[in-house]
Amino acid sequence: MALSDLAPVERNEEGIAAALGILKQRFAERFQTGEAIRGQHAHTTTYIPTQAPDGVVFPESTAEVQEVVRVCALHRVPVIAFGVGSSLEGHVNAPGGGISLDTSRMNRILAVNAEDLDCTVEPGVTREELNHHLRDTGLFFPIDPGANATLGGMAATRASGTNAVRYGTMRESVLSLTAVMADGEAITTGGRARKSAAGYDLTRLLVGSEGTLGIITALTLKLQGIPQAISGGVCPFPTLEAASRAVIATIQMGIPVARIELVNALQMRAMKTYSKLDFPESPCLFVEFHGSDASVAEQAETFGMIAEEEGGGPFLWTAVAEERAKLWKARHDAYWASLTLRPGAKGLSTDVCVPISRLAECVAETEADIAEMGLIAPIVGHAGDGNFHTLALMNAEDPAEIALVEKFVARLNRRAIAMGGTCTGEHGVGQGKAAFLREEMGHGVDVMRTIKQALDPLNIMNPGKVLPAE
Ligand SMILES: Cc1cc2nc3c(=O)[nH]c(=O)nc-3n(C[C@H](O)[C@H](O)[C@H](O)COP(=O)(O)OP(=O)(O)OC[C@H]3O[C@@H](n4cnc5c(N)ncnc54)[C@H](O)[C@@H]3O)c2cc1C
């Protein structure tokens, strides 16, 4: 991948100047153009170069989002929705400049319908804020990308995380949403019903659209009951392949595991130091079970037997909340732990996902590739979904290193696609994966382009993302 593979976005200097003037007058201190704030609102998480917007606006309602979009449409200026900027593929970059629309002031929880297990929130609410608000209801929102991302950003990237193997992804969790489209009109895609056959599924069109079709201003989400009992633990394995085979067997046997995370020996080394874990420096599975006291104990026992058959163990598990919390905090900090393996390096996080039966093969071939290419790239992943990450560490100032990592990533993405999988299980396309979309989707890319042109004919909604230059 190179940024030159992306559809170019020309700067419209005159339009940008006009929009800046109007938005400054209308939003006063809620419209900022300082260099630092513009930099913070461009992509900063990986090696992809920062492309800052020209201004950042902080709307507080759907009506204000409509105003901003109408100004941008009138002057043909890009508008890039922004949650907390934790996306990993250059999603919030502004290649043609324009306006970053920051949703942090749209952070109200509008309704919690405990009896229906759903809630309605504004897009700037983060997943941790929602779970904090729900703490006395016996309910929780299960989707947990490592970062404390906004629910708007999570819907826009169709995010998931460690719990997806049991509770699904944002695709399954968003019942309906309100979005401001490129012409400034607001639409609501449905109600609170658990299912609907009312026409085209606009909810799922917007979920995963990465701000390229509309700006989400409210979401109705499914909630889950907090399980009566939770147990979890860590199990070491002699090889990463053996651990992967244990994951496959666990899923194929129908054990309703809530989380099953694969960690290789290098990642374990980084986590042991960073999070002060006392486990062997070998490939491991981090596992969690939800249910009744009896069922979690039974699940843990069955998993322990599967692990033994693959030469793994001992499987040490606990139902003590504090001990589990320490393990999952370490798992969530894996990204930051990996960066310590090469201080000063930038990381490129991959997120291929393959059918579960191909997981061990895909992981083994990828591990061999890392060794052959001499990369430092720990492996960690939501293996129960067939989804795993490598974080390839590189000197982002060295073109030769970037080229090597990009070669590795291209091989990995193509391997996953060839196995019937995808180049992105959860991070999305942004700028970084656009070059692989045609290989994965074929003529589907043309249909996506037709949808984009129909809904955003002026190409103002997060231009230069998702769709490749062709
Ligand atoms: C350490 C770390 C671990 C991570 N682990 C995971 C993981 O396990 N699983 C996973 O799925 N992701 C993971 N991610 C990626 C990231 O957290 C997700 O992509 C997240 O969903 C982005 O949310 P955000 O609020 O940061 O959105 P942003 O980064 O601000 O925006 C992401 C995209 O959504 C668009 N967008 C934002 N808000 C809206 C809106 N209201 N309407 C329309 N479009 C909008 C933006 O324009 C952009 O294209 C991880 C990231 C980090 C840094």
Ligand as a Chemical Component Dictionary entry (heavy atoms), coordinates in Angstrom:
data_LIG
# 
_chem_comp.id                   LIG 
_chem_comp.type                 NON-POLYMER 
_chem_comp.pdbx_formal_charge   0 
_chem_comp.three_letter_code    LIG 
# 
loop_
_chem_comp_atom.comp_id 
_chem_comp_atom.atom_id 
_chem_comp_atom.alt_atom_id 
_chem_comp_atom.type_symbol 
_chem_comp_atom.charge 
_chem_comp_atom.model_Cartn_x 
_chem_comp_atom.model_Cartn_y 
_chem_comp_atom.model_Cartn_z 
_chem_comp_atom.pdbx_ordinal 
LIG C1  C1  C 0 -4.848  0.381  20.961 1  
LIG C2  C2  C 0 -5.945  0.217  19.964 2  
LIG C3  C3  C 0 -6.637  -0.976 19.921 3  
LIG C4  C4  C 0 -7.689  -1.143 19.022 4  
LIG N1  N1  N 0 -8.378  -2.325 19.017 5  
LIG C5  C5  C 0 -9.442  -2.464 18.215 6  
LIG C6  C6  C 0 -10.239 -3.648 18.272 7  
LIG O1  O1  O 0 -9.971  -4.567 19.020 8  
LIG N2  N2  N 0 -11.308 -3.720 17.466 9  
LIG C7  C7  C 0 -11.657 -2.706 16.606 10 
LIG O2  O2  O 0 -12.670 -2.827 15.922 11 
LIG N3  N3  N 0 -10.917 -1.598 16.537 12 
LIG C8  C8  C 0 -9.835  -1.435 17.307 13 
LIG N4  N4  N 0 -9.101  -0.296 17.251 14 
LIG C9  C9  C 0 -9.456  0.750  16.273 15 
LIG C10 C10 C 0 -10.437 1.829  16.776 16 
LIG O3  O3  O 0 -10.514 1.874  18.166 17 
LIG C11 C11 C 0 -11.809 1.652  16.132 18 
LIG O4  O4  O 0 -11.698 1.804  14.737 19 
LIG C12 C12 C 0 -12.878 2.614  16.656 20 
LIG O5  O5  O 0 -14.100 2.094  16.233 21 
LIG C13 C13 C 0 -12.743 4.052  16.184 22 
LIG O6  O6  O 0 -13.573 4.901  16.965 23 
LIG P1  P1  P 0 -13.203 6.438  17.176 24 
LIG O7  O7  O 0 -14.229 7.049  18.053 25 
LIG O8  O8  O 0 -11.805 6.585  17.587 26 
LIG O9  O9  O 0 -13.412 6.967  15.677 27 
LIG P2  P2  P 0 -12.441 7.886  14.821 28 
LIG O10 O10 O 0 -11.104 7.294  14.726 29 
LIG O11 O11 O 0 -12.534 9.264  15.302 30 
LIG O12 O12 O 0 -13.170 7.778  13.408 31 
LIG C14 C14 C 0 -13.147 6.559  12.716 32 
LIG C15 C15 C 0 -13.912 6.677  11.401 33 
LIG O13 O13 O 0 -15.290 6.833  11.672 34 
LIG C16 C16 C 0 -15.782 8.063  11.146 35 
LIG N5  N5  N 0 -16.697 8.597  12.145 36 
LIG C17 C17 C 0 -16.441 8.920  13.437 37 
LIG N6  N6  N 0 -17.561 9.357  14.031 38 
LIG C18 C18 C 0 -18.544 9.315  13.101 39 
LIG C19 C19 C 0 -19.914 9.661  13.075 40 
LIG N7  N7  N 0 -20.533 10.144 14.155 41 
LIG N8  N8  N 0 -20.604 9.504  11.929 42 
LIG C20 C20 C 0 -20.008 9.014  10.807 43 
LIG N9  N9  N 0 -18.714 8.688  10.760 44 
LIG C21 C21 C 0 -17.990 8.833  11.889 45 
LIG C22 C22 C 0 -14.554 8.920  10.915 46 
LIG O14 O14 O 0 -14.767 9.849  9.875  47 
LIG C23 C23 C 0 -13.522 7.871  10.549 48 
LIG O15 O15 O 0 -13.659 7.507  9.198  49 
LIG C24 C24 C 0 -8.033  -0.101 18.135 50 
LIG C25 C25 C 0 -7.325  1.103  18.178 51 
LIG C26 C26 C 0 -6.288  1.266  19.075 52 
LIG C27 C27 C 0 -5.559  2.582  19.099 53 
# 
loop_
_chem_comp_bond.comp_id 
_chem_comp_bond.atom_id_1 
_chem_comp_bond.atom_id_2 
_chem_comp_bond.value_order 
_chem_comp_bond.pdbx_ordinal 
LIG C1  C2  SING 1  
LIG C2  C3  SING 2  
LIG C2  C26 DOUB 3  
LIG C3  C4  DOUB 4  
LIG C4  N1  SING 5  
LIG C4  C24 SING 6  
LIG N1  C5  DOUB 7  
LIG C5  C6  SING 8  
LIG C5  C8  SING 9  
LIG C6  O1  DOUB 10 
LIG C6  N2  SING 11 
LIG N2  C7  SING 12 
LIG C7  O2  DOUB 13 
LIG C7  N3  SING 14 
LIG N3  C8  DOUB 15 
LIG C8  N4  SING 16 
LIG N4  C9  SING 17 
LIG N4  C24 SING 18 
LIG C9  C10 SING 19 
LIG C10 O3  SING 20 
LIG C10 C11 SING 21 
LIG C11 O4  SING 22 
LIG C11 C12 SING 23 
LIG C12 O5  SING 24 
LIG C12 C13 SING 25 
LIG C13 O6  SING 26 
LIG O6  P1  SING 27 
LIG P1  O7  DOUB 28 
LIG P1  O8  SING 29 
LIG P1  O9  SING 30 
LIG O9  P2  SING 31 
LIG P2  O10 DOUB 32 
LIG P2  O11 SING 33 
LIG P2  O12 SING 34 
LIG O12 C14 SING 35 
LIG C14 C15 SING 36 
LIG C15 O13 SING 37 
LIG C15 C23 SING 38 
LIG O13 C16 SING 39 
LIG C16 N5  SING 40 
LIG C16 C22 SING 41 
LIG N5  C17 SING 42 
LIG N5  C21 SING 43 
LIG C17 N6  DOUB 44 
LIG N6  C18 SING 45 
LIG C18 C19 SING 46 
LIG C18 C21 DOUB 47 
LIG C19 N7  SING 48 
LIG C19 N8  DOUB 49 
LIG N8  C20 SING 50 
LIG C20 N9  DOUB 51 
LIG N9  C21 SING 52 
LIG C22 O14 SING 53 
LIG C22 C23 SING 54 
LIG C23 O15 SING 55 
LIG C24 C25 DOUB 56 
LIG C25 C26 SING 57 
LIG C26 C27 SING 58 
# 
